[in-house]
Amino acid sequence: MVGAVVLAALVAIAAAVVLLVNGGPSSRRFRAPAGVDEVVTRITRSVPPSLRSAHVPGAAVAVAHDGRVAWVRGFASAGRGIAVTPDTEFQVGSLSKPVTAWGVVASGAPALDARLVDRLHPWPLPPSRHDARGITVRRLLSHTAGLSVDGYEGLGPGARLPSTADSLAGRGPAGGATAVRLIDRPGARWRYSGGGYTLLQGAIEQASGQPFARWARRAVLRPLGMNASAFGWPPSGGGPIAVGHDAEGRPVPGYRYAELAAAGLASSARDMGRFAAALLRGGPTARTLGTPQPATEGRWGLGLETSRLRDGTRVISHEGVNRGWHARLVAYPDRGWAFVALTNGDGGAAVADAVQRQFER
């Protein structure tokens, strides 16, 4: 029961916190920086006190401007005896989703309107009163496929990671908590579903004939220069690795995820800054990800939340929440600015808020 409560809280935070920070689509206006130096000065002043008040040991922040990474820096809470660099690896939680979406759209495989029942053999979901033929890649990426499993709690370092098929069927150590079901008519409405991304992960593995992590490195990480990033934990790149912490600042185990497309990316602020810069540069893939999709009431694209500030400024964003970690990506494509804030604490939303306030008021 405790695990279920924790999971529900994590999912609620991940799905709603950006809307709460913005207060809805019309409560804030864009705070245009005079230049990179000015916004860097403001961020540098605001992050350390937010770390202390939220009991978060460390953070790393990247700012992208006009399609390039303009600045990146690590921060450590005073007296914690740790160091955080621009290349320190964090779990980024559901920021895995827009990175996955980029790889799907950029590679064109599988096609956005491909029906998953034609791609996955055998079909891994149990019978439903709803028609599974309506489950498409586009609907999985925009959370409109009608699938269950909001998010994942992760498994301890010693637990066996299930295969993608076993996760979908609820046959792994977490049991039925990961079992994906078709519970709503595909295309009817928006319903946040990490399980949908796991179904897509299975389709990608079957179509490509390789593990998802290998596909993702070829389809998105290498093309965007995110060479220190990888799907899986712990990272194997040899760089510094952060440790997650709970809301009181106590270390937590390095929880792992078989559901990589939904929650399994390990990355640094420098690499996630490169992803944010790619969103700012536009191009077909970025524009597709940021385009509101049917049945989302204009609030979601493919792997990204879409909204507008009070002054009409367009915002694309996503939150990432795993146990012990909190991350946020926010881009203002029409203004040419974006930021990424990665933290290794459950209280990291306060740190991301402090950064976001330097771009909105």
Backbone hydrogen bonds in HBPLUS format (Angstrom, degrees):
<---DONOR---> <-ACCEPTOR-->    atom                        ^
c    i                          cat <-CA-CA->   ^        H-A-AA   ^      H-
h    n   atom  resd res      DA  || num        DHA   H-A  angle D-A-AA Bond
n    s   type  num  typ     dist DA aas  dist angle  dist       angle   num
A0005-VAL N   A0001-MET O   3.00 MM   4  6.32 154.5  2.07 150.8 157.5     1
A0006-VAL N   A0002-VAL O   2.91 MM   4  6.22 162.1  1.94 154.7 159.5     2
A0007-LEU N   A0003-GLY O   2.89 MM   4  6.09 164.8  1.91 151.2 155.4     3
A0008-ALA N   A0004-ALA O   2.92 MM   4  6.09 162.5  1.95 147.6 152.4     4
A0009-ALA N   A0005-VAL O   2.98 MM   4  6.18 156.5  2.04 147.9 154.2     5
A0010-LEU N   A0006-VAL O   2.93 MM   4  6.21 159.5  1.97 153.1 158.8     6
A0011-VAL N   A0007-LEU O   2.97 MM   4  6.19 165.2  1.99 156.8 160.1     7
A0012-ALA N   A0008-ALA O   2.99 MM   4  6.12 162.7  2.02 147.5 152.4     8
A0013-ILE N   A0009-ALA O   3.01 MM   4  6.19 158.9  2.05 148.9 154.4     9
A0014-ALA N   A0010-LEU O   2.92 MM   4  6.12 168.2  1.93 152.4 155.9    10
A0015-ALA N   A0011-VAL O   2.96 MM   4  6.07 158.7  2.01 153.8 158.5    11
A0016-ALA N   A0012-ALA O   3.11 MM   4  5.98 141.8  2.27 139.8 148.6    12
A0017-VAL N   A0013-ILE O   2.95 MM   4  5.26 157.9  2.00 152.2 151.6    13
A0020-LEU N   A0016-ALA O   3.05 MM   4  6.30 153.8  2.12 153.4 161.7    14
A0021-VAL N   A0017-VAL O   2.89 MM   4  6.14 157.2  1.94 151.7 157.2    15
A0022-ASN N   A0018-VAL O   2.98 MM   4  6.20 162.4  2.01 151.0 155.4    16
A0023-GLY N   A0019-LEU O   2.77 MM   4  5.75 117.6  2.16 132.7 149.9    17
A0024-GLY N   A0019-LEU O   3.01 MM   5  5.27 143.9  2.15 146.8 151.7    18
A0310-ARG N   A0028-ARG O   2.55 MM 282  5.33 152.4  1.62 161.2 166.7    19
A0361-ARG N   A0029-ARG O   2.94 MM 332  5.45 152.7  2.02 149.9 158.3    20
A0031-ARG N   A0359-PHE O   2.65 MM 328  4.66 173.2  1.66 126.2 124.4    21
A0039-VAL N   A0035-GLY O   3.33 MM   4  6.66 170.2  2.34 157.6 158.3    22
A0040-VAL N   A0036-VAL O   2.93 MM   4  6.03 157.9  1.98 157.1 164.1    23
A0041-THR N   A0037-ASP O   2.99 MM   4  6.13 157.3  2.05 145.9 151.5    24
A0042-ARG N   A0038-GLU O   3.12 MM   4  6.45 156.5  2.18 149.4 155.3    25
A0043-ILE N   A0039-VAL O   2.94 MM   4  6.14 160.8  1.98 148.2 153.5    26
A0044-THR N   A0040-VAL O   2.86 MM   4  5.96 166.1  1.88 153.6 157.7    27
A0045-ARG N   A0041-THR O   3.17 MM   4  6.33 141.4  2.32 138.5 147.5    28
A0046-SER N   A0042-ARG O   3.07 MM   4  6.23 145.3  2.19 143.4 152.8    29
A0046-SER N   A0043-ILE O   3.08 MM   3  5.11 120.6  2.45  95.5 110.7    30
A0047-VAL N   A0043-ILE O   3.02 MM   4  5.99 159.0  2.07 164.4 164.4    31
A0050-SER N   A0047-VAL O   3.02 MM   3  5.18 119.2  2.40 104.3 120.3    32
A0051-LEU N   A0047-VAL O   2.98 MM   4  6.24 151.1  2.06 160.6 169.7    33
A0052-ARG N   A0048-PRO O   3.18 MM   4  6.49 162.8  2.22 154.4 157.7    34
A0053-SER N   A0049-PRO O   3.04 MM   4  6.21 170.4  2.05 150.4 152.9    35
A0054-ALA N   A0050-SER O   3.08 MM   4  6.02 146.0  2.20 141.3 149.3    36
A0056-VAL N   A0051-LEU O   3.06 MM   5  4.95 166.5  2.08 146.3 148.1    37
A0055-HIS N   A0052-ARG O   3.32 MM   3  5.29 162.9  2.35 103.4 108.5    38
A0077-SER N   A0057-PRO O   2.70 MM  20  5.01 168.6  1.71 149.7 149.9    39
A0344-ASN N   A0058-GLY O   3.32 MM 286  5.91 155.6  2.38 146.4 147.0    40
A0059-ALA N   A0075-PHE O   2.94 MM  16  5.12 157.8  1.99 141.9 144.1    41
A0075-PHE N   A0059-ALA O   2.67 MM  16  5.12 159.8  1.71 163.2 159.6    42
A0060-ALA N   A0342-LEU O   2.87 MM 282  5.25 148.6  1.96 147.7 155.5    43
A0342-LEU N   A0060-ALA O   2.90 MM 282  5.25 171.5  1.91 159.0 161.9    44
A0061-VAL N   A0073-ARG O   2.91 MM  12  5.60 160.0  1.95 163.8 164.7    45
A0073-ARG N   A0061-VAL O   2.95 MM  12  5.60 154.1  2.01 153.8 162.2    46
A0062-ALA N   A0340-VAL O   2.95 MM 278  5.21 158.2  2.00 147.3 153.9    47
A0340-VAL N   A0062-ALA O   2.94 MM 278  5.21 150.8  2.03 147.5 151.5    48
A0063-VAL N   A0071-TRP O   2.83 MM   8  5.26 162.9  1.85 154.8 156.8    49
A0070-ALA N   A0063-VAL O   2.84 MM   7  5.73 142.4  1.98 143.0 155.4    50
A0071-TRP N   A0063-VAL O   3.25 MM   8  5.26 147.0  2.36 149.2 147.7    51
A0064-ALA N   A0338-ALA O   2.87 MM 274  5.05 167.6  1.88 138.0 142.3    52
A0338-ALA N   A0064-ALA O   3.00 MM 274  5.05 135.2  2.20 149.3 144.9    53
A0065-HIS N   A0068-ARG O   2.88 MM   3  5.60 152.0  1.96 162.3 166.6    54
A0068-ARG N   A0065-HIS O   3.24 MM   3  5.60 147.2  2.36 108.9 117.6    55
A0066-ASP N   A0336-GLY O   2.85 MM 270  4.84 158.6  1.90 138.6 145.0    56
A0080-ARG N   A0077-SER O   3.20 MM   3  5.87 155.8  2.26 144.4 142.6    57
A0088-THR N   A0085-THR O   3.18 MM   3  5.21 172.3  2.19 109.6 111.9    58
A0270-ARG N   A0086-PRO O   3.16 MM 184  5.52 156.8  2.22 160.6 153.4    59
A0089-GLU N   A0240-PRO O   2.84 MM 151  6.19 164.9  1.87 144.8 148.4    60
A0242-ALA N   A0089-GLU O   2.98 MM 153  5.91 175.0  1.98 157.6 159.2    61
A0090-PHE N   A0267-SER O   2.81 MM 177  5.54 166.7  1.83 153.4 155.1    62
A0267-SER N   A0090-PHE O   2.98 MM 177  5.54 155.0  2.05 155.7 160.0    63
A0092-VAL N   A0265-LEU O   3.19 MM 173  6.00 168.6  2.20 165.9 164.3    64
A0095-LEU N   A0092-VAL O   3.05 MM   3  5.55 165.3  2.07 137.6 138.8    65
A0096-SER N   A0093-GLY O   3.02 MM   3  6.06 158.7  2.07 123.1 128.7    66
A0097-LYS N   A0094-SER O   3.01 MM   3  5.45 153.1  2.09 108.6 114.8    67
A0100-THR N   A0096-SER O   2.88 MM   4  6.08 156.8  1.93 150.5 157.4    68
A0101-ALA N   A0097-LYS O   2.84 MM   4  6.09 162.3  1.87 155.0 160.4    69
A0102-TRP N   A0098-PRO O   2.91 MM   4  6.08 152.0  1.99 142.2 148.9    70
A0103-GLY N   A0099-VAL O   3.19 MM   4  6.51 161.3  2.22 148.0 151.7    71
A0104-VAL N   A0100-THR O   3.04 MM   4  6.40 156.1  2.10 154.0 160.7    72
A0105-VAL N   A0101-ALA O   2.95 MM   4  6.14 173.5  1.96 158.2 159.6    73
A0106-ALA N   A0102-TRP O   2.78 MM   4  5.81 169.1  1.80 158.5 162.4    74
A0107-SER N   A0103-GLY O   3.06 MM   4  5.90 155.0  2.12 137.5 144.1    75
A0108-GLY N   A0104-VAL O   2.95 MM   4  5.84 137.0  2.13 139.4 150.6    76
A0114-ALA N   A0111-ALA O   3.06 MM   3  5.22 164.2  2.09 114.3 115.8    77
A0138-ARG N   A0112-LEU O   2.65 MM  26  4.76 145.5  1.76 155.8 144.0    78
A0118-ASP N   A0115-ARG O   3.08 MM   3  5.63 150.0  2.17 111.1 119.7    79
A0116-LEU N   A0135-ILE O   3.01 MM  19  6.00 169.2  2.02 161.2 164.5    80
A0119-ARG N   A0116-LEU O   2.90 MM   3  4.93 153.3  1.97 104.1 113.0    81
A0120-LEU N   A0116-LEU O   3.02 MM   4  6.06 147.5  2.13 166.7 168.3    82
A0134-GLY N   A0131-ASP O   3.18 MM   3  6.11 171.8  2.19 123.7 126.2    83
A0135-ILE N   A0132-ALA O   3.05 MM   3  5.56 169.9  2.06 119.1 121.3    84
A0140-LEU N   A0136-THR O   3.00 MM   4  6.32 149.4  2.10 147.3 156.2    85
A0141-LEU N   A0137-VAL O   2.97 MM   4  6.22 164.8  2.00 158.0 161.1    86
A0142-SER N   A0138-ARG O   3.05 MM   4  6.21 136.4  2.25 141.3 153.1    87
A0144-THR N   A0139-ARG O   2.83 MM   5  4.72 162.9  1.86 144.6 147.0    88
A0143-HIS N   A0140-LEU O   3.36 MM   3  5.21 166.7  2.38 102.1 105.4    89
A0303-GLY N   A0141-LEU O   3.02 MM 162  5.42 144.1  2.15 140.8 136.3    90
A0191-ARG N   A0143-HIS O   2.75 MM  48  5.44 168.9  1.76 167.2 171.1    91
A0187-GLY N   A0144-THR O   2.71 MM  43  5.23 165.3  1.73 173.9 176.5    92
A0183-ILE N   A0146-GLY O   2.84 MM  37  5.72 146.0  1.96 164.6 174.2    93
A0184-ASP N   A0146-GLY O   3.10 MM  38  4.27 130.8  2.35 133.3 131.7    94
A0148-SER N   A0181-ARG O   2.95 MM  33  5.35 142.3  2.09 151.1 161.0    95
A0194-GLY N   A0149-VAL O   2.97 MM  45  5.96 120.8  2.33 137.9 154.4    96
A0195-GLY N   A0149-VAL O   2.95 MM  46  4.92 159.2  2.00 152.7 150.5    97
A0194-GLY N   A0150-ASP O   2.91 MM  44  5.15 139.5  2.08 107.5 119.9    98
A0155-LEU N   A0256-ARG O   2.84 MM 101  5.14 158.0  1.89 142.6 150.1    99
A0256-ARG N   A0155-LEU O   2.75 MM 101  5.14 160.8  1.79 146.0 150.9   100
A0159-ALA N   A0156-GLY O   3.05 MM   3  5.45 161.4  2.09 117.9 123.8   101
A0167-SER N   A0163-SER O   2.93 MM   4  6.19 155.9  1.99 151.3 157.7   102
A0168-LEU N   A0164-THR O   3.00 MM   4  6.26 166.5  2.02 154.6 157.6   103
A0169-ALA N   A0165-ALA O   3.08 MM   4  6.27 144.7  2.21 141.1 150.5   104
A0170-GLY N   A0166-ASP O   2.96 MM   4  5.96 111.5  2.45 136.2 152.0   105
A0171-ARG N   A0166-ASP O   2.77 MM   5  4.83 164.0  1.80 150.7 149.9   106
A0170-GLY N   A0167-SER O   3.06 MM   3  5.07 153.2  2.14 102.5 111.0   107
A0180-VAL N   A0168-LEU O   2.95 MM  12  5.30 155.3  2.01 138.0 142.9   108
A0175-GLY N   A0172-GLY O   2.93 MM   3  5.39 160.6  1.97 117.0 123.4   109
A0178-THR N   A0175-GLY O   3.34 MM   3  6.50 175.1  2.34 132.0 131.8   110
A0179-ALA N   A0176-GLY O   3.13 MM   3  5.00 154.5  2.19 101.5 109.4   111
A0188-ALA N   A0185-ARG O   3.02 MM   3  5.53 153.8  2.10 145.8 144.0   112
A0196-GLY N   A0193-SER O   3.28 MM   3  5.32 137.3  2.48  94.0 103.9   113
A0197-TYR N   A0194-GLY O   3.02 MM   3  5.27 124.7  2.34 101.8 115.3   114
A0198-THR N   A0194-GLY O   3.15 MM   4  6.58 143.0  2.29 144.1 154.9   115
A0199-LEU N   A0195-GLY O   2.98 MM   4  6.31 150.7  2.07 146.6 154.2   116
A0200-LEU N   A0196-GLY O   3.02 MM   4  6.30 154.3  2.09 141.9 149.0   117
A0201-GLN N   A0197-TYR O   2.83 MM   4  6.05 147.2  1.94 138.5 148.1   118
A0202-GLY N   A0198-THR O   3.01 MM   4  6.33 152.2  2.09 145.5 151.4   119
A0203-ALA N   A0199-LEU O   3.11 MM   4  6.48 151.1  2.20 144.3 152.1   120
A0204-ILE N   A0200-LEU O   2.89 MM   4  6.18 156.8  1.94 154.5 160.7   121
A0205-GLU N   A0201-GLN O   2.97 MM   4  6.20 163.6  2.00 151.7 155.9   122
A0206-GLN N   A0202-GLY O   3.01 MM   4  6.17 158.6  2.06 145.2 151.1   123
A0207-ALA N   A0203-ALA O   2.92 MM   4  6.04 162.5  1.95 148.5 153.5   124
A0208-SER N   A0204-ILE O   2.86 MM   4  5.86 161.5  1.90 152.2 157.3   125
A0209-GLY N   A0205-GLU O   2.90 MM   4  5.54 137.7  2.08 135.5 145.2   126
A0214-ARG N   A0211-PRO O   3.12 MM   3  5.49 122.2  2.47 105.9 119.2   127
A0215-TRP N   A0211-PRO O   3.09 MM   4  6.43 162.4  2.12 156.1 161.5   128
A0216-ALA N   A0212-PHE O   2.84 MM   4  6.06 164.0  1.86 161.2 165.2   129
A0217-ARG N   A0213-ALA O   3.11 MM   4  6.30 151.4  2.19 140.9 147.8   130
A0218-ARG N   A0214-ARG O   3.26 MM   4  6.55 157.2  2.32 146.9 152.0   131
A0219-ALA N   A0215-TRP O   2.80 MM   4  5.95 159.8  1.84 156.0 162.9   132
A0220-VAL N   A0216-ALA O   2.92 MM   4  5.59 160.1  1.96 144.5 147.7   133
A0221-LEU N   A0216-ALA O   3.11 MM   5  6.35 168.0  2.12 149.9 153.4   134
A0222-ARG N   A0217-ARG O   2.98 MM   5  5.67 166.9  2.00 148.1 151.1   135
A0224-LEU N   A0220-VAL O   3.18 MM   4  6.13 147.2  2.30 142.7 149.8   136
A0226-MET N   A0221-LEU O   2.77 MM   5  4.79 146.6  1.88 159.1 152.8   137
A0225-GLY N   A0222-ARG O   2.98 MM   3  5.01 162.4  2.02 110.1 115.4   138
A0229-SER N   A0226-MET O   3.22 MM   3  5.56 160.5  2.26 109.3 115.1   139
A0230-ALA N   A0266-ALA O   3.09 MM  36  5.50 157.4  2.14 151.2 157.8   140
A0266-ALA N   A0230-ALA O   2.85 MM  36  5.50 166.2  1.87 157.4 161.9   141
A0232-GLY N   A0264-GLY O   2.88 MM  32  5.50 145.9  2.00 167.7 157.3   142
A0252-VAL N   A0244-GLY O   2.93 MM   8  5.56 153.5  2.00 136.1 134.6   143
A0245-HIS N   A0324-GLY O   3.14 MM  79  4.42 144.6  2.27 119.6 116.2   144
A0346-ASP N   A0245-HIS O   2.96 MM 101  6.35 135.8  2.16 139.3 151.7   145
A0246-ASP N   A0250-ARG O   2.79 MM   4  5.37 154.9  1.85 149.4 153.3   146
A0249-GLY N   A0246-ASP O   2.96 MM   3  5.25 162.7  1.99 113.5 118.3   147
A0255-TYR N   A0253-PRO O   2.98 MM   2  5.65 125.0  2.29 108.5  92.5   148
A0263-ALA N   A0259-GLU O   3.04 MM   4  6.19 157.3  2.09 155.1 162.2   149
A0264-GLY N   A0260-LEU O   2.88 MM   4  3.87 158.3  1.92 117.8 120.4   150
A0272-MET N   A0268-SER O   2.90 MM   4  6.12 169.6  1.91 156.2 159.4   151
A0273-GLY N   A0269-ALA O   2.78 MM   4  5.78 140.5  1.94 138.4 149.4   152
A0274-ARG N   A0270-ARG O   3.12 MM   4  6.46 137.9  2.30 135.1 145.6   153
A0274-ARG N   A0271-ASP O   2.97 MM   3  5.02 123.3  2.30  94.6 109.5   154
A0275-PHE N   A0271-ASP O   3.11 MM   4  6.57 145.1  2.23 142.6 152.2   155
A0276-ALA N   A0272-MET O   2.94 MM   4  6.25 159.3  1.98 147.3 152.3   156
A0277-ALA N   A0273-GLY O   2.87 MM   4  6.07 153.4  1.94 144.2 151.8   157
A0278-ALA N   A0274-ARG O   3.01 MM   4  6.23 148.0  2.11 140.7 148.7   158
A0279-LEU N   A0275-PHE O   3.10 MM   4  6.50 147.6  2.21 146.2 154.7   159
A0280-LEU N   A0276-ALA O   3.10 MM   4  6.47 148.9  2.20 144.7 153.1   160
A0281-ARG N   A0277-ALA O   2.98 MM   4  6.29 144.2  2.11 146.1 155.9   161
A0282-GLY N   A0279-LEU O   3.36 MM   3  5.59 151.6  2.44 101.0 109.0   162
A0287-ARG N   A0283-GLY O   3.00 MM   4  6.10 166.1  2.02 161.8 166.4   163
A0288-THR N   A0284-PRO O   2.99 MM   4  6.08 154.5  2.06 143.8 150.6   164
A0289-LEU N   A0285-THR O   3.00 MM   4  6.27 164.1  2.03 156.0 159.6   165
A0290-GLY N   A0286-ALA O   3.11 MM   4  6.27 151.0  2.20 146.6 153.8   166
A0291-THR N   A0288-THR O   3.29 MM   3  5.31 165.6  2.31 105.5 109.8   167
A0302-LEU N   A0289-LEU O   2.96 MM  13  4.56 153.5  2.03 122.9 131.6   168
A0293-GLN N   A0300-TRP O   2.83 MM   7  6.14 155.6  1.89 168.3 160.1   169
A0299-ARG N   A0296-THR O   3.04 MM   3  5.48 163.2  2.07 113.3 118.7   170
A0306-THR N   A0299-ARG O   2.68 MM   7  4.81 173.2  1.69 125.4 127.3   171
A0301-GLY N   A0304-LEU O   2.77 MM   3  5.28 169.1  1.79 164.6 168.2   172
A0305-GLU N   A0317-SER O   2.82 MM  12  5.17 165.2  1.84 166.2 161.7   173
A0317-SER N   A0305-GLU O   2.99 MM  12  5.17 152.8  2.07 137.9 145.5   174
A0307-SER N   A0315-VAL O   2.95 MM   8  5.18 152.5  2.03 150.2 153.2   175
A0315-VAL N   A0307-SER O   2.85 MM   8  5.18 162.8  1.88 149.9 146.2   176
A0309-LEU N   A0313-THR O   2.85 MM   4  5.13 155.1  1.91 142.9 150.3   177
A0312-GLY N   A0309-LEU O   2.94 MM   3  5.24 160.5  1.98 116.6 119.4   178
A0316-ILE N   A0331-ALA O   3.00 MM  15  5.33 161.9  2.03 149.9 155.0   179
A0331-ALA N   A0316-ILE O   2.83 MM  15  5.33 159.1  1.87 162.8 169.3   180
A0318-HIS N   A0329-LEU O   2.97 MM  11  5.44 145.0  2.09 151.0 154.6   181
A0329-LEU N   A0318-HIS O   3.00 MM  11  5.44 164.4  2.02 165.9 169.0   182
A0320-GLY N   A0327-ALA O   2.80 MM   7  4.70 157.1  1.86 140.9 135.9   183
A0327-ALA N   A0320-GLY O   2.73 MM   7  4.70 152.5  1.80 145.8 150.6   184
A0325-TRP N   A0322-ASN O   2.92 MM   3  5.16 164.8  1.94 138.2 135.4   185
A0326-HIS N   A0343-THR O   3.28 MM  17  5.31 167.1  2.30 128.0 129.8   186
A0343-THR N   A0326-HIS O   2.89 MM  17  5.31 136.8  2.08 146.4 160.0   187
A0328-ARG N   A0341-ALA O   2.89 MM  13  5.30 145.8  2.01 146.0 155.9   188
A0341-ALA N   A0328-ARG O   2.90 MM  13  5.30 160.5  1.94 152.4 158.8   189
A0330-VAL N   A0339-PHE O   3.07 MM   9  5.61 169.2  2.09 162.6 165.1   190
A0339-PHE N   A0330-VAL O   2.87 MM   9  5.61 158.8  1.91 161.6 168.8   191
A0332-TYR N   A0337-TRP O   2.78 MM   5  5.38 170.3  1.79 168.3 165.9   192
A0335-ARG N   A0332-TYR O   2.90 MM   3  5.41 146.0  2.02 117.2 127.9   193
A0336-GLY N   A0332-TYR O   2.98 MM   4  6.13 123.1  2.32 150.6 165.5   194
A0348-GLY N   A0345-GLY O   3.05 MM   3  5.31 151.7  2.13 119.9 119.6   195
A0350-ALA N   A0347-GLY O   3.23 MM   3  6.25 153.1  2.30 130.8 133.2   196
A0351-VAL N   A0348-GLY O   3.02 MM   3  5.13 126.1  2.32  99.6 113.6   197
A0352-ALA N   A0348-GLY O   3.02 MM   4  6.38 163.6  2.05 158.1 161.8   198
A0353-ASP N   A0349-ALA O   2.78 MM   4  5.98 152.5  1.85 146.9 155.3   199
A0354-ALA N   A0350-ALA O   3.10 MM   4  6.26 151.0  2.18 135.0 141.8   200
A0355-VAL N   A0351-VAL O   3.15 MM   4  6.56 148.4  2.25 146.1 154.2   201
A0356-GLN N   A0352-ALA O   2.86 MM   4  6.11 164.3  1.88 153.4 158.3   202
A0357-ARG N   A0353-ASP O   2.92 MM   4  6.12 149.1  2.01 152.6 159.6   203
A0358-GLN N   A0355-VAL O   2.99 MM   3  5.53 154.0  2.06 112.8 121.0   204
A0359-PHE N   A0356-GLN O   2.92 MM   3  5.43 162.3  1.95 115.8 121.7   205
A0360-GLU N   A0356-GLN O   3.09 MM   4  6.30 125.9  2.39 144.3 159.3   206
